[in-house]
Amino acid sequence: MKKEIDNLGRIVIPKFIREDMQLSKDPFLSIEYDSDQKQIVLKKAVHTCAVCGTRDGLLQCENLYLCKKCLQSFDKA
């Protein structure tokens, strides 16, 4: 499948792919670039705590994710 890149460098991900990846519920993608192969790989983002890196018990604060433990440590400070 070919997609055109607009003048701002954007592409449209086809609806059937967005639905299959459930991107409407979680709109973040991880972008990886393989310079050897000249490939861009898009993956559904795996959210982690911005402080400790855990994937457990995350709460979203704007575009940032924090686990409950780290969030509680901020409350104590």
N, CA, C, O and CB atoms as a CASP TS submission, in Angstrom:
PFRMAT TS
TARGET T0000
AUTHOR 0000-0000-0000
METHOD Language model
MODEL 1
PARENT N/A
ATOM      1  N   MET     1       0.837  -1.165   0.000  1.00  0.00           N
ATOM      2  CA  MET     1       0.000   0.000   0.000  1.00  0.00           C
ATOM      3  C   MET     1       0.892   1.242   0.000  1.00  0.00           C
ATOM      4  O   MET     1       1.835   1.334   0.786  1.00  0.00           O
ATOM      5  CB  MET     1      -0.958  -0.010   1.212  1.00  0.00           C
ATOM      6  N   LYS     2       0.601   2.168  -0.858  1.00  0.00           N
ATOM      7  CA  LYS     2       1.329   3.433  -0.926  1.00  0.00           C
ATOM      8  C   LYS     2       0.461   4.523  -0.339  1.00  0.00           C
ATOM      9  O   LYS     2      -0.747   4.562  -0.573  1.00  0.00           O
ATOM     10  CB  LYS     2       1.737   3.776  -2.384  1.00  0.00           C
ATOM     11  N   LYS     3       1.085   5.418   0.431  1.00  0.00           N
ATOM     12  CA  LYS     3       0.385   6.574   0.969  1.00  0.00           C
ATOM     13  C   LYS     3       1.219   7.811   0.673  1.00  0.00           C
ATOM     14  O   LYS     3       2.448   7.778   0.743  1.00  0.00           O
ATOM     15  CB  LYS     3       0.124   6.421   2.501  1.00  0.00           C
ATOM     16  N   GLU     4       0.548   8.885   0.346  1.00  0.00           N
ATOM     17  CA  GLU     4       1.228  10.140   0.037  1.00  0.00           C
ATOM     18  C   GLU     4       1.614  10.862   1.326  1.00  0.00           C
ATOM     19  O   GLU     4       0.851  10.876   2.292  1.00  0.00           O
ATOM     20  CB  GLU     4       0.332  11.043  -0.839  1.00  0.00           C
ATOM     21  N   ILE     5       2.779  11.449   1.332  1.00  0.00           N
ATOM     22  CA  ILE     5       3.244  12.262   2.446  1.00  0.00           C
ATOM     23  C   ILE     5       2.908  13.713   2.122  1.00  0.00           C
ATOM     24  O   ILE     5       3.281  14.217   1.062  1.00  0.00           O
ATOM     25  CB  ILE     5       4.785  12.070   2.702  1.00  0.00           C
ATOM     26  N   ASP     6       2.198  14.392   3.041  1.00  0.00           N
ATOM     27  CA  ASP     6       1.831  15.780   2.746  1.00  0.00           C
ATOM     28  C   ASP     6       3.010  16.720   3.002  1.00  0.00           C
ATOM     29  O   ASP     6       4.091  16.280   3.393  1.00  0.00           O
ATOM     30  CB  ASP     6       0.617  16.209   3.594  1.00  0.00           C
ATOM     31  N   ASN     7       2.794  18.010   2.778  1.00  0.00           N
ATOM     32  CA  ASN     7       3.895  18.972   2.867  1.00  0.00           C
ATOM     33  C   ASN     7       4.410  19.174   4.297  1.00  0.00           C
ATOM     34  O   ASN     7       5.448  19.807   4.487  1.00  0.00           O
ATOM     35  CB  ASN     7       3.451  20.299   2.304  1.00  0.00           C
ATOM     36  N   LEU     8       3.707  18.650   5.299  1.00  0.00           N
ATOM     37  CA  LEU     8       4.163  18.709   6.687  1.00  0.00           C
ATOM     38  C   LEU     8       4.757  17.379   7.141  1.00  0.00           C
ATOM     39  O   LEU     8       5.093  17.217   8.315  1.00  0.00           O
ATOM     40  CB  LEU     8       3.010  19.103   7.603  1.00  0.00           C
ATOM     41  N   GLY     9       4.886  16.425   6.218  1.00  0.00           N
ATOM     42  CA  GLY     9       5.485  15.138   6.541  1.00  0.00           C
ATOM     43  C   GLY     9       4.521  14.133   7.136  1.00  0.00           C
ATOM     44  O   GLY     9       4.955  13.139   7.718  1.00  0.00           O
ATOM     45  N   ARG    10       3.218  14.368   7.006  1.00  0.00           N
ATOM     46  CA  ARG    10       2.210  13.485   7.603  1.00  0.00           C
ATOM     47  C   ARG    10       1.702  12.465   6.600  1.00  0.00           C
ATOM     48  O   ARG    10       1.706  12.686   5.389  1.00  0.00           O
ATOM     49  CB  ARG    10       1.043  14.302   8.146  1.00  0.00           C
ATOM     50  N   ILE    11       1.265  11.343   7.148  1.00  0.00           N
ATOM     51  CA  ILE    11       0.565  10.341   6.343  1.00  0.00           C
ATOM     52  C   ILE    11      -0.713   9.973   7.083  1.00  0.00           C
ATOM     53  O   ILE    11      -0.814  10.157   8.296  1.00  0.00           O
ATOM     54  CB  ILE    11       1.463   9.070   6.080  1.00  0.00           C
ATOM     55  N   VAL    12      -1.676   9.456   6.354  1.00  0.00           N
ATOM     56  CA  VAL    12      -2.916   8.986   6.968  1.00  0.00           C
ATOM     57  C   VAL    12      -2.820   7.480   7.118  1.00  0.00           C
ATOM     58  O   VAL    12      -2.552   6.766   6.152  1.00  0.00           O
ATOM     59  CB  VAL    12      -4.170   9.390   6.122  1.00  0.00           C
ATOM     60  N   ILE    13      -3.042   7.000   8.341  1.00  0.00           N
ATOM     61  CA  ILE    13      -3.072   5.560   8.587  1.00  0.00           C
ATOM     62  C   ILE    13      -4.481   5.098   8.248  1.00  0.00           C
ATOM     63  O   ILE    13      -5.445   5.625   8.803  1.00  0.00           O
ATOM     64  CB  ILE    13      -2.679   5.200  10.086  1.00  0.00           C
ATOM     65  N   PRO    14      -4.626   4.130   7.352  1.00  0.00           N
ATOM     66  CA  PRO    14      -5.961   3.693   6.942  1.00  0.00           C
ATOM     67  C   PRO    14      -6.835   3.254   8.126  1.00  0.00           C
ATOM     68  O   PRO    14      -6.344   2.721   9.121  1.00  0.00           O
ATOM     69  CB  PRO    14      -5.841   2.553   5.950  1.00  0.00           C
ATOM     70  N   LYS    15      -8.121   3.491   7.988  1.00  0.00           N
ATOM     71  CA  LYS    15      -9.082   3.225   9.056  1.00  0.00           C
ATOM     72  C   LYS    15      -9.023   1.779   9.531  1.00  0.00           C
ATOM     73  O   LYS    15      -9.078   1.534  10.737  1.00  0.00           O
ATOM     74  CB  LYS    15     -10.485   3.553   8.588  1.00  0.00           C
ATOM     75  N   PHE    16      -8.914   0.820   8.629  1.00  0.00           N
ATOM     76  CA  PHE    16      -8.930  -0.582   9.054  1.00  0.00           C
ATOM     77  C   PHE    16      -7.719  -0.911   9.923  1.00  0.00           C
ATOM     78  O   PHE    16      -7.806  -1.770  10.801  1.00  0.00           O
ATOM     79  CB  PHE    16      -8.966  -1.509   7.832  1.00  0.00           C
ATOM     80  N   ILE    17      -6.594  -0.239   9.691  1.00  0.00           N
ATOM     81  CA  ILE    17      -5.406  -0.452  10.530  1.00  0.00           C
ATOM     82  C   ILE    17      -5.609   0.211  11.888  1.00  0.00           C
ATOM     83  O   ILE    17      -5.302  -0.387  12.920  1.00  0.00           O
ATOM     84  CB  ILE    17      -4.128   0.108   9.839  1.00  0.00           C
ATOM     85  N   ARG    18      -6.126   1.449  11.899  1.00  0.00           N
ATOM     86  CA  ARG    18      -6.391   2.141  13.173  1.00  0.00           C
ATOM     87  C   ARG    18      -7.363   1.347  14.029  1.00  0.00           C
ATOM     88  O   ARG    18      -7.191   1.246  15.244  1.00  0.00           O
ATOM     89  CB  ARG    18      -6.949   3.553  12.919  1.00  0.00           C
ATOM     90  N   GLU    19      -8.387   0.784  13.393  1.00  0.00           N
ATOM     91  CA  GLU    19      -9.369  -0.017  14.135  1.00  0.00           C
ATOM     92  C   GLU    19      -8.743  -1.302  14.663  1.00  0.00           C
ATOM     93  O   GLU    19      -8.964  -1.671  15.817  1.00  0.00           O
ATOM     94  CB  GLU    19     -10.574  -0.349  13.244  1.00  0.00           C
ATOM     95  N   ASP    20      -7.968  -1.982  13.834  1.00  0.00           N
ATOM     96  CA  ASP    20      -7.336  -3.231  14.248  1.00  0.00           C
ATOM     97  C   ASP    20      -6.367  -3.009  15.411  1.00  0.00           C
ATOM     98  O   ASP    20      -6.262  -3.853  16.300  1.00  0.00           O
ATOM     99  CB  ASP    20      -6.602  -3.867  13.068  1.00  0.00           C
ATOM    100  N   MET    21      -5.660  -1.879  15.407  1.00  0.00           N
ATOM    101  CA  MET    21      -4.707  -1.563  16.472  1.00  0.00           C
ATOM    102  C   MET    21      -5.369  -0.840  17.647  1.00  0.00           C
ATOM    103  O   MET    21      -4.705  -0.524  18.635  1.00  0.00           O
ATOM    104  CB  MET    21      -3.576  -0.711  15.918  1.00  0.00           C
ATOM    105  N   GLN    22      -6.679  -0.579  17.542  1.00  0.00           N
ATOM    106  CA  GLN    22      -7.453   0.139  18.561  1.00  0.00           C
ATOM    107  C   GLN    22      -6.806   1.484  18.896  1.00  0.00           C
ATOM    108  O   GLN    22      -6.669   1.850  20.063  1.00  0.00           O
ATOM    109  CB  GLN    22      -7.584  -0.715  19.835  1.00  0.00           C
ATOM    110  N   LEU    23      -6.418   2.201  17.862  1.00  0.00           N
ATOM    111  CA  LEU    23      -5.743   3.482  18.059  1.00  0.00           C
ATOM    112  C   LEU    23      -6.681   4.592  18.513  1.00  0.00           C
ATOM    113  O   LEU    23      -6.217   5.609  19.028  1.00  0.00           O
ATOM    114  CB  LEU    23      -5.062   3.895  16.789  1.00  0.00           C
ATOM    115  N   SER    24      -7.977   4.425  18.337  1.00  0.00           N
ATOM    116  CA  SER    24      -8.885   5.476  18.803  1.00  0.00           C
ATOM    117  C   SER    24      -8.916   5.523  20.328  1.00  0.00           C
ATOM    118  O   SER    24      -9.165   6.580  20.909  1.00  0.00           O
ATOM    119  CB  SER    24     -10.305   5.250  18.248  1.00  0.00           C
ATOM    120  N   LYS    25      -8.664   4.376  20.989  1.00  0.00           N
ATOM    121  CA  LYS    25      -8.656   4.325  22.450  1.00  0.00           C
ATOM    122  C   LYS    25      -7.320   4.805  23.006  1.00  0.00           C
ATOM    123  O   LYS    25      -7.264   5.336  24.115  1.00  0.00           O
ATOM    124  CB  LYS    25      -8.949   2.902  22.938  1.00  0.00           C
ATOM    125  N   ASP    26      -6.264   4.624  22.256  1.00  0.00           N
ATOM    126  CA  ASP    26      -4.921   4.966  22.712  1.00  0.00           C
ATOM    127  C   ASP    26      -4.146   5.524  21.526  1.00  0.00           C
ATOM    128  O   ASP    26      -3.549   4.767  20.760  1.00  0.00           O
ATOM    129  CB  ASP    26      -4.191   3.724  23.331  1.00  0.00           C
ATOM    130  N   PRO    27      -4.155   6.855  21.369  1.00  0.00           N
ATOM    131  CA  PRO    27      -3.651   7.447  20.130  1.00  0.00           C
ATOM    132  C   PRO    27      -2.141   7.598  20.012  1.00  0.00           C
ATOM    133  O   PRO    27      -1.673   8.321  19.132  1.00  0.00           O
ATOM    134  CB  PRO    27      -4.249   8.758  19.967  1.00  0.00           C
ATOM    135  N   PHE    28      -1.353   6.931  20.881  1.00  0.00           N
ATOM    136  CA  PHE    28       0.092   7.100  20.812  1.00  0.00           C
ATOM    137  C   PHE    28       0.761   5.973  20.048  1.00  0.00           C
ATOM    138  O   PHE    28       0.412   4.803  20.209  1.00  0.00           O
ATOM    139  CB  PHE    28       0.673   7.189  22.200  1.00  0.00           C
ATOM    140  N   LEU    29       1.724   6.337  19.216  1.00  0.00           N
ATOM    141  CA  LEU    29       2.528   5.370  18.473  1.00  0.00           C
ATOM    142  C   LEU    29       3.993   5.569  18.819  1.00  0.00           C
ATOM    143  O   LEU    29       4.437   6.674  19.132  1.00  0.00           O
ATOM    144  CB  LEU    29       2.301   5.510  16.945  1.00  0.00           C
ATOM    145  N   SER    30       4.722   4.483  18.755  1.00  0.00           N
ATOM    146  CA  SER    30       6.167   4.534  18.902  1.00  0.00           C
ATOM    147  C   SER    30       6.741   4.526  17.490  1.00  0.00           C
ATOM    148  O   SER    30       6.350   3.698  16.668  1.00  0.00           O
ATOM    149  CB  SER    30       6.718   3.329  19.771  1.00  0.00           C
ATOM    150  N   ILE    31       7.661   5.439  17.203  1.00  0.00           N
ATOM    151  CA  ILE    31       8.269   5.528  15.881  1.00  0.00           C
ATOM    152  C   ILE    31       9.723   5.102  15.991  1.00  0.00           C
ATOM    153  O   ILE    31      10.499   5.688  16.746  1.00  0.00           O
ATOM    154  CB  ILE    31       8.151   6.967  15.296  1.00  0.00           C
ATOM    155  N   GLU    32      10.080   4.082  15.234  1.00  0.00           N
ATOM    156  CA  GLU    32      11.457   3.610  15.210  1.00  0.00           C
ATOM    157  C   GLU    32      11.994   3.755  13.795  1.00  0.00           C
ATOM    158  O   GLU    32      11.268   3.559  12.820  1.00  0.00           O
ATOM    159  CB  GLU    32      11.557   2.136  15.699  1.00  0.00           C
ATOM    160  N   TYR    33      13.260   4.097  13.694  1.00  0.00           N
ATOM    161  CA  TYR    33      13.885   4.262  12.383  1.00  0.00           C
ATOM    162  C   TYR    33      15.075   3.332  12.290  1.00  0.00           C
ATOM    163  O   TYR    33      15.958   3.352  13.147  1.00  0.00           O
ATOM    164  CB  TYR    33      14.318   5.734  12.142  1.00  0.00           C
ATOM    165  N   ASP    34      15.096   2.518  11.252  1.00  0.00           N
ATOM    166  CA  ASP    34      16.211   1.610  10.978  1.00  0.00           C
ATOM    167  C   ASP    34      17.014   2.241   9.845  1.00  0.00           C
ATOM    168  O   ASP    34      16.627   2.164   8.678  1.00  0.00           O
ATOM    169  CB  ASP    34      15.710   0.146  10.601  1.00  0.00           C
ATOM    170  N   SER    35      18.138   2.867  10.202  1.00  0.00           N
ATOM    171  CA  SER    35      18.927   3.585   9.202  1.00  0.00           C
ATOM    172  C   SER    35      19.610   2.639   8.216  1.00  0.00           C
ATOM    173  O   SER    35      19.860   3.019   7.073  1.00  0.00           O
ATOM    174  CB  SER    35      19.970   4.450   9.888  1.00  0.00           C
ATOM    175  N   ASP    36      19.912   1.419   8.641  1.00  0.00           N
ATOM    176  CA  ASP    36      20.529   0.451   7.729  1.00  0.00           C
ATOM    177  C   ASP    36      19.553   0.030   6.635  1.00  0.00           C
ATOM    178  O   ASP    36      19.910  -0.043   5.459  1.00  0.00           O
ATOM    179  CB  ASP    36      21.014  -0.782   8.503  1.00  0.00           C
ATOM    180  N   GLN    37      18.327  -0.244   7.038  1.00  0.00           N
ATOM    181  CA  GLN    37      17.303  -0.694   6.092  1.00  0.00           C
ATOM    182  C   GLN    37      16.502   0.456   5.478  1.00  0.00           C
ATOM    183  O   GLN    37      15.700   0.246   4.568  1.00  0.00           O
ATOM    184  CB  GLN    37      16.359  -1.649   6.783  1.00  0.00           C
ATOM    185  N   LYS    38      16.726   1.678   5.986  1.00  0.00           N
ATOM    186  CA  LYS    38      15.957   2.847   5.540  1.00  0.00           C
ATOM    187  C   LYS    38      14.463   2.599   5.707  1.00  0.00           C
ATOM    188  O   LYS    38      13.673   2.812   4.787  1.00  0.00           O
ATOM    189  CB  LYS    38      16.280   3.182   4.066  1.00  0.00           C
ATOM    190  N   GLN    39      14.089   2.136   6.922  1.00  0.00           N
ATOM    191  CA  GLN    39      12.698   1.820   7.225  1.00  0.00           C
ATOM    192  C   GLN    39      12.225   2.590   8.449  1.00  0.00           C
ATOM    193  O   GLN    39      12.973   2.793   9.405  1.00  0.00           O
ATOM    194  CB  GLN    39      12.525   0.315   7.446  1.00  0.00           C
ATOM    195  N   ILE    40      10.986   3.008   8.400  1.00  0.00           N
ATOM    196  CA  ILE    40      10.307   3.593   9.543  1.00  0.00           C
ATOM    197  C   ILE    40       9.307   2.551  10.016  1.00  0.00           C
ATOM    198  O   ILE    40       8.519   2.033   9.225  1.00  0.00           O
ATOM    199  CB  ILE    40       9.607   4.968   9.184  1.00  0.00           C
ATOM    200  N   VAL    41       9.342   2.246  11.307  1.00  0.00           N
ATOM    201  CA  VAL    41       8.435   1.252  11.869  1.00  0.00           C
ATOM    202  C   VAL    41       7.547   1.945  12.894  1.00  0.00           C
ATOM    203  O   VAL    41       8.041   2.577  13.829  1.00  0.00           O
ATOM    204  CB  VAL    41       9.221   0.061  12.514  1.00  0.00           C
ATOM    205  N   LEU    42       6.232   1.824  12.713  1.00  0.00           N
ATOM    206  CA  LEU    42       5.265   2.369  13.660  1.00  0.00           C
ATOM    207  C   LEU    42       4.723   1.227  14.498  1.00  0.00           C
ATOM    208  O   LEU    42       4.317   0.196  13.963  1.00  0.00           O
ATOM    209  CB  LEU    42       4.114   3.122  12.930  1.00  0.00           C
ATOM    210  N   LYS    43       4.717   1.410  15.818  1.00  0.00           N
ATOM    211  CA  LYS    43       4.184   0.410  16.732  1.00  0.00           C
ATOM    212  C   LYS    43       3.283   1.113  17.733  1.00  0.00           C
ATOM    213  O   LYS    43       3.468   2.291  18.039  1.00  0.00           O
ATOM    214  CB  LYS    43       5.327  -0.370  17.454  1.00  0.00           C
ATOM    215  N   LYS    44       2.310   0.375  18.234  1.00  0.00           N
ATOM    216  CA  LYS    44       1.490   0.922  19.294  1.00  0.00           C
ATOM    217  C   LYS    44       2.388   1.159  20.497  1.00  0.00           C
ATOM    218  O   LYS    44       3.136   0.271  20.906  1.00  0.00           O
ATOM    219  CB  LYS    44       0.301  -0.026  19.645  1.00  0.00           C
ATOM    220  N   ALA    45       2.314   2.340  21.055  1.00  0.00           N
ATOM    221  CA  ALA    45       3.193   2.711  22.163  1.00  0.00           C
ATOM    222  C   ALA    45       2.894   1.878  23.398  1.00  0.00           C
ATOM    223  O   ALA    45       1.741   1.569  23.696  1.00  0.00           O
ATOM    224  CB  ALA    45       3.050   4.196  22.487  1.00  0.00           C
ATOM    225  N   VAL    46       3.947   1.524  24.104  1.00  0.00           N
ATOM    226  CA  VAL    46       3.827   0.863  25.399  1.00  0.00           C
ATOM    227  C   VAL    46       4.136   1.929  26.439  1.00  0.00           C
ATOM    228  O   VAL    46       5.258   2.430  26.516  1.00  0.00           O
ATOM    229  CB  VAL    46       4.796  -0.394  25.528  1.00  0.00           C
ATOM    230  N   HIS    47       3.141   2.269  27.230  1.00  0.00           N
ATOM    231  CA  HIS    47       3.306   3.334  28.204  1.00  0.00           C
ATOM    232  C   HIS    47       4.053   2.827  29.430  1.00  0.00           C
ATOM    233  O   HIS    47       3.839   1.703  29.886  1.00  0.00           O
ATOM    234  CB  HIS    47       1.947   3.906  28.606  1.00  0.00           C
ATOM    235  N   THR    48       4.925   3.667  29.951  1.00  0.00           N
ATOM    236  CA  THR    48       5.669   3.374  31.166  1.00  0.00           C
ATOM    237  C   THR    48       5.685   4.626  32.041  1.00  0.00           C
ATOM    238  O   THR    48       5.476   5.742  31.563  1.00  0.00           O
ATOM    239  CB  THR    48       7.119   2.898  30.837  1.00  0.00           C
ATOM    240  N   CYS    49       5.933   4.418  33.307  1.00  0.00           N
ATOM    241  CA  CYS    49       6.038   5.541  34.241  1.00  0.00           C
ATOM    242  C   CYS    49       7.215   6.421  33.835  1.00  0.00           C
ATOM    243  O   CYS    49       8.312   5.923  33.580  1.00  0.00           O
ATOM    244  CB  CYS    49       6.206   5.038  35.707  1.00  0.00           C
ATOM    245  N   ALA    50       6.986   7.708  33.779  1.00  0.00           N
ATOM    246  CA  ALA    50       8.029   8.653  33.369  1.00  0.00           C
ATOM    247  C   ALA    50       9.157   8.744  34.389  1.00  0.00           C
ATOM    248  O   ALA    50      10.242   9.226  34.063  1.00  0.00           O
ATOM    249  CB  ALA    50       7.428  10.029  33.150  1.00  0.00           C
ATOM    250  N   VAL    51       8.920   8.291  35.617  1.00  0.00           N
ATOM    251  CA  VAL    51       9.937   8.377  36.661  1.00  0.00           C
ATOM    252  C   VAL    51      10.707   7.066  36.791  1.00  0.00           C
ATOM    253  O   VAL    51      11.935   7.055  36.710  1.00  0.00           O
ATOM    254  CB  VAL    51       9.294   8.743  38.000  1.00  0.00           C
ATOM    255  N   CYS    52       9.976   5.945  36.997  1.00  0.00           N
ATOM    256  CA  CYS    52      10.661   4.683  37.300  1.00  0.00           C
ATOM    257  C   CYS    52      10.638   3.669  36.164  1.00  0.00           C
ATOM    258  O   CYS    52      11.391   2.696  36.194  1.00  0.00           O
ATOM    259  CB  CYS    52      10.046   4.065  38.508  1.00  0.00           C
ATOM    260  N   GLY    53       9.787   3.881  35.162  1.00  0.00           N
ATOM    261  CA  GLY    53       9.766   3.000  34.002  1.00  0.00           C
ATOM    262  C   GLY    53       8.857   1.790  34.092  1.00  0.00           C
ATOM    263  O   GLY    53       8.789   1.005  33.146  1.00  0.00           O
ATOM    264  N   THR    54       8.151   1.616  35.211  1.00  0.00           N
ATOM    265  CA  THR    54       7.261   0.469  35.340  1.00  0.00           C
ATOM    266  C   THR    54       6.056   0.600  34.411  1.00  0.00           C
ATOM    267  O   THR    54       5.709   1.700  33.979  1.00  0.00           O
ATOM    268  CB  THR    54       6.795   0.319  36.789  1.00  0.00           C
ATOM    269  N   ARG    55       5.424  -0.531  34.111  1.00  0.00           N
ATOM    270  CA  ARG    55       4.203  -0.538  33.290  1.00  0.00           C
ATOM    271  C   ARG    55       2.959  -0.756  34.137  1.00  0.00           C
ATOM    272  O   ARG    55       1.843  -0.757  33.617  1.00  0.00           O
ATOM    273  CB  ARG    55       4.291  -1.622  32.215  1.00  0.00           C
ATOM    274  N   ASP    56       3.147  -0.940  35.444  1.00  0.00           N
ATOM    275  CA  ASP    56       2.045  -1.309  36.334  1.00  0.00           C
ATOM    276  C   ASP    56       1.393  -0.101  36.991  1.00  0.00           C
ATOM    277  O   ASP    56       2.078   0.831  37.413  1.00  0.00           O
ATOM    278  CB  ASP    56       2.539  -2.255  37.399  1.00  0.00           C
ATOM    279  N   GLY    57       0.066  -0.121  37.075  1.00  0.00           N
ATOM    280  CA  GLY    57      -0.682   0.893  37.805  1.00  0.00           C
ATOM    281  C   GLY    57      -0.482   2.305  37.318  1.00  0.00           C
ATOM    282  O   GLY    57      -0.296   3.218  38.123  1.00  0.00           O
ATOM    283  N   LEU    58      -0.518   2.501  36.017  1.00  0.00           N
ATOM    284  CA  LEU    58      -0.247   3.831  35.454  1.00  0.00           C
ATOM    285  C   LEU    58      -1.471   4.729  35.479  1.00  0.00           C
ATOM    286  O   LEU    58      -2.601   4.287  35.273  1.00  0.00           O
ATOM    287  CB  LEU    58       0.255   3.703  34.032  1.00  0.00           C
ATOM    288  N   LEU    59      -1.212   5.985  35.733  1.00  0.00           N
ATOM    289  CA  LEU    59      -2.224   7.027  35.642  1.00  0.00           C
ATOM    290  C   LEU    59      -1.725   8.065  34.655  1.00  0.00           C
ATOM    291  O   LEU    59      -0.555   8.446  34.680  1.00  0.00           O
ATOM    292  CB  LEU    59      -2.524   7.666  37.039  1.00  0.00           C
ATOM    293  N   GLN    60      -2.616   8.522  33.784  1.00  0.00           N
ATOM    294  CA  GLN    60      -2.215   9.501  32.775  1.00  0.00           C
ATOM    295  C   GLN    60      -2.438  10.903  33.299  1.00  0.00           C
ATOM    296  O   GLN    60      -3.520  11.234  33.785  1.00  0.00           O
ATOM    297  CB  GLN    60      -2.989   9.290  31.463  1.00  0.00           C
ATOM    298  N   CYS    61      -1.404  11.724  33.196  1.00  0.00           N
ATOM    299  CA  CYS    61      -1.456  13.132  33.565  1.00  0.00           C
ATOM    300  C   CYS    61      -1.027  13.910  32.327  1.00  0.00           C
ATOM    301  O   CYS    61       0.165  14.015  32.036  1.00  0.00           O
ATOM    302  CB  CYS    61      -0.534  13.456  34.819  1.00  0.00           C
ATOM    303  N   GLU    62      -2.004  14.460  31.595  1.00  0.00           N
ATOM    304  CA  GLU    62      -1.732  15.091  30.296  1.00  0.00           C
ATOM    305  C   GLU    62      -1.106  14.047  29.371  1.00  0.00           C
ATOM    306  O   GLU    62      -1.713  12.999  29.152  1.00  0.00           O
ATOM    307  CB  GLU    62      -0.784  16.341  30.454  1.00  0.00           C
ATOM    308  N   ASN    63       0.077  14.293  28.824  1.00  0.00           N
ATOM    309  CA  ASN    63       0.759  13.325  27.952  1.00  0.00           C
ATOM    310  C   ASN    63       1.815  12.530  28.707  1.00  0.00           C
ATOM    311  O   ASN    63       2.708  11.940  28.099  1.00  0.00           O
ATOM    312  CB  ASN    63       1.404  14.043  26.770  1.00  0.00           C
ATOM    313  N   LEU    64       1.715  12.516  30.016  1.00  0.00           N
ATOM    314  CA  LEU    64       2.702  11.865  30.865  1.00  0.00           C
ATOM    315  C   LEU    64       2.030  10.744  31.639  1.00  0.00           C
ATOM    316  O   LEU    64       0.867  10.870  32.025  1.00  0.00           O
ATOM    317  CB  LEU    64       3.366  12.881  31.828  1.00  0.00           C
ATOM    318  N   TYR    65       2.741   9.658  31.871  1.00  0.00           N
ATOM    319  CA  TYR    65       2.226   8.539  32.658  1.00  0.00           C
ATOM    320  C   TYR    65       3.075   8.393  33.911  1.00  0.00           C
ATOM    321  O   TYR    65       4.304   8.424  33.854  1.00  0.00           O
ATOM    322  CB  TYR    65       2.224   7.216  31.831  1.00  0.00           C
ATOM    323  N   LEU    66       2.392   8.232  35.053  1.00  0.00           N
ATOM    324  CA  LEU    66       3.055   8.016  36.325  1.00  0.00           C
ATOM    325  C   LEU    66       2.401   6.829  37.017  1.00  0.00           C
ATOM    326  O   LEU    66       1.184   6.658  36.952  1.00  0.00           O
ATOM    327  CB  LEU    66       2.992   9.287  37.215  1.00  0.00           C
ATOM    328  N   CYS    67       3.218   6.002  37.685  1.00  0.00           N
ATOM    329  CA  CYS    67       2.649   4.902  38.457  1.00  0.00           C
ATOM    330  C   CYS    67       2.161   5.469  39.788  1.00  0.00           C
ATOM    331  O   CYS    67       2.544   6.568  40.192  1.00  0.00           O
ATOM    332  CB  CYS    67       3.698   3.748  38.677  1.00  0.00           C
ATOM    333  N   LYS    68       1.314   4.702  40.455  1.00  0.00           N
ATOM    334  CA  LYS    68       0.737   5.168  41.720  1.00  0.00           C
ATOM    335  C   LYS    68       1.824   5.421  42.761  1.00  0.00           C
ATOM    336  O   LYS    68       1.733   6.377  43.531  1.00  0.00           O
ATOM    337  CB  LYS    68      -0.274   4.144  42.256  1.00  0.00           C
ATOM    338  N   LYS    69       2.843   4.580  42.791  1.00  0.00           N
ATOM    339  CA  LYS    69       3.915   4.728  43.776  1.00  0.00           C
ATOM    340  C   LYS    69       4.657   6.054  43.584  1.00  0.00           C
ATOM    341  O   LYS    69       4.893   6.779  44.550  1.00  0.00           O
ATOM    342  CB  LYS    69       4.901   3.549  43.674  1.00  0.00           C
ATOM    343  N   CYS    70       5.024   6.369  42.338  1.00  0.00           N
ATOM    344  CA  CYS    70       5.741   7.627  42.075  1.00  0.00           C
ATOM    345  C   CYS    70       4.846   8.824  42.316  1.00  0.00           C
ATOM    346  O   CYS    70       5.303   9.848  42.823  1.00  0.00           O
ATOM    347  CB  CYS    70       6.271   7.657  40.640  1.00  0.00           C
ATOM    348  N   LEU    71       3.577   8.709  41.958  1.00  0.00           N
ATOM    349  CA  LEU    71       2.641   9.803  42.180  1.00  0.00           C
ATOM    350  C   LEU    71       2.495  10.082  43.678  1.00  0.00           C
ATOM    351  O   LEU    71       2.423  11.239  44.090  1.00  0.00           O
ATOM    352  CB  LEU    71       1.269   9.476  41.555  1.00  0.00           C
ATOM    353  N   GLN    72       2.451   9.019  44.492  1.00  0.00           N
ATOM    354  CA  GLN    72       2.354   9.193  45.945  1.00  0.00           C
ATOM    355  C   GLN    72       3.620   9.853  46.508  1.00  0.00           C
ATOM    356  O   GLN    72       3.550  10.625  47.464  1.00  0.00           O
ATOM    357  CB  GLN    72       2.116   7.832  46.633  1.00  0.00           C
ATOM    358  N   SER    73       4.779   9.542  45.904  1.00  0.00           N
ATOM    359  CA  SER    73       6.016  10.155  46.388  1.00  0.00           C
ATOM    360  C   SER    73       6.021  11.653  46.131  1.00  0.00           C
ATOM    361  O   SER    73       6.636  12.400  46.892  1.00  0.00           O
ATOM    362  CB  SER    73       7.229   9.506  45.725  1.00  0.00           C
ATOM    363  N   PHE    74       5.347  12.116  45.069  1.00  0.00           N
ATOM    364  CA  PHE    74       5.236  13.552  44.811  1.00  0.00           C
ATOM    365  C   PHE    74       4.303  14.204  45.827  1.00  0.00           C
ATOM    366  O   PHE    74       4.527  15.344  46.235  1.00  0.00           O
ATOM    367  CB  PHE    74       4.730  13.808  43.376  1.00  0.00           C
ATOM    368  N   ASP    75       3.251  13.482  46.236  1.00  0.00           N
ATOM    369  CA  ASP    75       2.309  14.018  47.219  1.00  0.00           C
ATOM    370  C   ASP    75       2.997  14.260  48.553  1.00  0.00           C
ATOM    371  O   ASP    75       2.642  15.192  49.274  1.00  0.00           O
ATOM    372  CB  ASP    75       1.124  13.065  47.404  1.00  0.00           C
ATOM    373  N   LYS    76       3.995  13.415  48.894  1.00  0.00           N
ATOM    374  CA  LYS    76       4.691  13.529  50.181  1.00  0.00           C
ATOM    375  C   LYS    76       5.712  14.653  50.182  1.00  0.00           C
ATOM    376  O   LYS    76       6.088  15.152  51.242  1.00  0.00           O
ATOM    377  CB  LYS    76       5.376  12.220  50.525  1.00  0.00           C
ATOM    378  N   ALA    77       6.164  15.056  48.991  1.00  0.00           N
ATOM    379  CA  ALA    77       7.222  16.074  48.907  1.00  0.00           C
ATOM    380  C   ALA    77       6.717  17.462  49.176  1.00  0.00           C
ATOM    381  O   ALA    77       7.491  18.419  49.140  1.00  0.00           O
ATOM    382  CB  ALA    77       7.868  16.044  47.558  1.00  0.00           C
TER
END
